Amino acid sequence: MSSSPSPSSSPSSTGQQHPIGLYLKVWGLLFVLSTMSYLVDYFHFQGYLRWGLILVFMLLKAGLIVAVFMHMAWERLALVYAILVPPLAVLVLVGLMAAEADHTFLTRLLFFR
């Protein structure tokens, strides 16, 4: 007599379920971060403080969206590294190229004036 697995124990029905409360909390946090981002313009912050705050709020919101709504927080660490490290490497290279461009521009101003 062979026993077949019950439909409730199949792999597709035992998938990971996340509580709806987590999504609602993250949604609320995204709303608060968006409000703070708009308040930066409302209070007329200027210069590096303005852009720094906008970038910080933007990165926090993007991180929350990627972690929770794109389910990256529940993936294996190797997959997280495979997805997140290449864009970070590109950002580092862009930063290095911008620094090199500034150095070249200042050198040309100094010697060809």
NORCOR-V385168 format. One record per residue. RES is the residue in three letters. OMEGA is omega in radians with two decimals (999 if undefined). NEAR is the number of other ideal C-beta (glycine too) atoms within 8 Angstrom. D_FIRST is the distance of its C-alpha to the first C-alpha in Angstrom with 1 decimal. Layout:
RES;OMEGA;NEAR;D_FIRST
RES;OMEGA;NEAR;D_FIRST
This chain:
MET;3.14;2;0.0
SER;3.11;3;3.8
SER;3.10;4;6.6
SER;3.14;4;9.8
PRO;3.12;6;13.1
SER;-3.12;6;15.2
PRO;-3.10;6;18.4
SER;-3.12;5;20.6
SER;3.11;7;19.4
SER;-3.09;9;20.2
PRO;-3.10;5;23.3
SER;-3.12;5;25.5
SER;-3.14;8;25.2
THR;3.13;6;25.8
GLY;-3.09;6;29.1
GLN;3.12;4;32.1
GLN;3.12;4;34.1
HIS;-3.11;7;37.8
PRO;-3.13;6;39.6
ILE;3.13;6;42.1
GLY;3.11;6;44.7
LEU;-3.14;9;44.9
TYR;3.13;11;45.8
LEU;3.09;8;48.3
LYS;3.13;8;49.9
VAL;3.09;11;50.2
TRP;3.09;8;51.6
GLY;3.11;8;54.2
LEU;3.08;9;55.1
LEU;3.09;11;55.5
PHE;3.13;8;57.8
VAL;3.14;8;59.8
LEU;3.09;12;60.2
SER;3.10;10;61.3
THR;3.12;8;63.8
MET;3.10;10;65.2
SER;3.10;12;65.5
TYR;3.12;8;67.5
LEU;3.07;8;69.6
VAL;3.09;12;70.7
ASP;-3.12;8;72.6
TYR;-3.13;6;73.7
PHE;3.04;6;75.5
HIS;2.99;5;77.0
PHE;-3.07;9;75.9
GLN;2.99;5;77.5
GLY;-3.07;6;77.1
TYR;3.11;5;74.5
LEU;3.14;8;73.4
ARG;-3.09;11;72.4
TRP;3.08;8;70.5
GLY;3.13;8;68.9
LEU;3.13;12;67.6
ILE;3.13;10;66.4
LEU;3.13;8;64.5
VAL;3.13;8;63.0
PHE;3.12;13;61.8
MET;-3.13;9;60.5
LEU;3.10;8;58.5
LEU;3.13;9;57.0
LYS;3.13;12;55.9
ALA;3.12;8;54.5
GLY;3.11;8;52.6
LEU;-3.13;13;51.1
ILE;-3.13;10;50.1
VAL;-3.06;8;48.5
ALA;-3.00;9;46.8
VAL;-3.04;10;45.3
PHE;3.07;9;45.4
MET;3.02;7;44.4
HIS;3.14;7;41.8
MET;-3.12;10;43.5
ALA;-3.09;6;43.3
TRP;3.12;6;39.5
GLU;3.08;8;39.4
ARG;-3.07;5;39.4
LEU;3.14;6;42.9
ALA;3.12;6;43.1
LEU;3.09;8;42.6
VAL;3.11;10;45.2
TYR;-3.12;8;47.6
ALA;-3.12;8;46.9
ILE;-3.00;8;47.9
LEU;-3.06;9;50.7
VAL;3.14;8;52.6
PRO;3.08;8;53.9
PRO;3.09;7;55.7
LEU;3.10;8;57.1
ALA;3.10;8;58.4
VAL;3.11;8;60.0
LEU;3.10;8;61.7
VAL;3.12;8;63.0
LEU;3.09;8;64.4
VAL;3.09;8;66.0
GLY;3.10;8;67.6
LEU;3.12;8;69.0
MET;3.10;8;70.4
ALA;3.09;8;72.1
ALA;3.11;8;73.7
GLU;3.12;8;74.9
ALA;3.08;8;76.3
ASP;3.12;8;78.2
HIS;3.13;8;79.6
THR;3.13;8;80.7
PHE;3.13;8;82.3
LEU;3.09;8;84.2
THR;3.12;8;85.3
ARG;3.08;8;86.7
LEU;-3.10;8;88.5
LEU;-3.02;7;90.1
PHE;-3.08;6;91.3
PHE;3.12;5;92.1
ARG;999;4;94.0
